[in-house]
Amino acid sequence: QHEHPKPGAQAEAGKPRFFTAAEMSLLALVVDHIIPKTETPGAVEAGVPAYIDLVVSTNRGHQQLYREGLARWEREGFRTMAVAERQKKLEALCEAADAGRLNTWGERLFRVLK
């Protein structure tokens, strides 16, 4: 069972509720690959990182998964990977999550992130 933010809670850009600034920056990079800006707003422009921060701040079940998962992506050098390498990594995680394979931390994180 997971929790939802209280009615009336708003996801706002600015100071994160749960994530550190570095985690928010990495999260924005990840979601921007998942929903990039095209002729329509991408995930960042739509406020997805702030919304995820709001939801995770109220969901203890996801807090550890996100904190550890983002730390692992940071250690793996996700920020410094070439764009094509990042995309390939995320596509593999997406395929696994869509197939119901949730064996690794990356697959589990991507599933809740997606």
N, C-alpha and C positions, 0 to 999 in steps of 0.2 A: 504494500500500500504506500502510496506517496502522497505528499501534502501539496496543496496549492496555496499561492499567496492569498492573503485575506482580501475579500471584496474591496475594491477601491484602491488597492495597492497599484502603483504605477511604476513601470520600468522607466527609469530616467537615465540619460547620459550624464556623466559626471562621476562623482566618487562611487566606486563599487560598494555594494553591501557585503559581499562575501569575498570575491576575488581580489588579489593584489593588482596593482597597476600592470605589472609584468604579465600576470596571468590573463588579464583582460586584453592586453595587446596580442598575446598569442592566440587567445580565443577568437578575437576579431580576424586574425589572419586565417585561421582554420575555417570559420564560417564564411569568410569571403571567397574561399575556394569552393565551398559547397553551393553557395548561392551568390554567384558573382554579379556585379553591376553590369547590366546590358543597357537596352533602351529603357529598362525599368530599374528601380532601385535594387541594389544588392542587399545582402544580409546586414552589412554594417549600416548602410543608409536607412534600413528599415528598423534599426534598433534591436536586432537580434542579440548581440552580446549583452546589452543591458537587460533584456528580458530573461536570458539564461541566468544572468547574475541574480536577478530577482527571484526566480524559481528555485535556483540552487541554494540561495540564502535561507529558504524555508524548508529545504528538503535534506535532512541529515543523511538519508540514504545515498544521495548523489554527491554530497560534499566530498567525501573521501575519494570517490571514483574520479571526479573532476580534478581535485587537487593533485592526486597521484598521477593521473593520466597526462595532465598538462605538464607536470614536472618531467615525466618521461619523454614527452615530445620535445621539451626544451633540451634535455640531455642528449637526445638523438640528433639535435641540430635542425629541427624542422624549420626554424626561421631562416637559416642560411642555405637550405636546400634550394636547388634550382626549381623554378616554378613547375616544370614538367615532372620532376621527381616528387614534389609535394602532391601534385595531382595524382600521380600513379599510386602513391601510398594511400591517399584518401579513397581512391576508386576501389582499391583492393579491400579496404575496411568496409566500404559501402556494400560491395558484393557479398562479403561475409555476413554482414548484418542482415541484408535482405534475404539471404539463404538460411538465416536462423543460426548461423555459426557464431556463438558468443564465447569462444574458448579463451581468448586472450583479453588482457586489459584494454588493448586498443579497439578490439571488436565491441566490447561492452561499452566503452566510452563513446564510440562512434554511434552505436545504437541509441543511446539516450540523447546524444547531441543532435542526431538527425531528427 
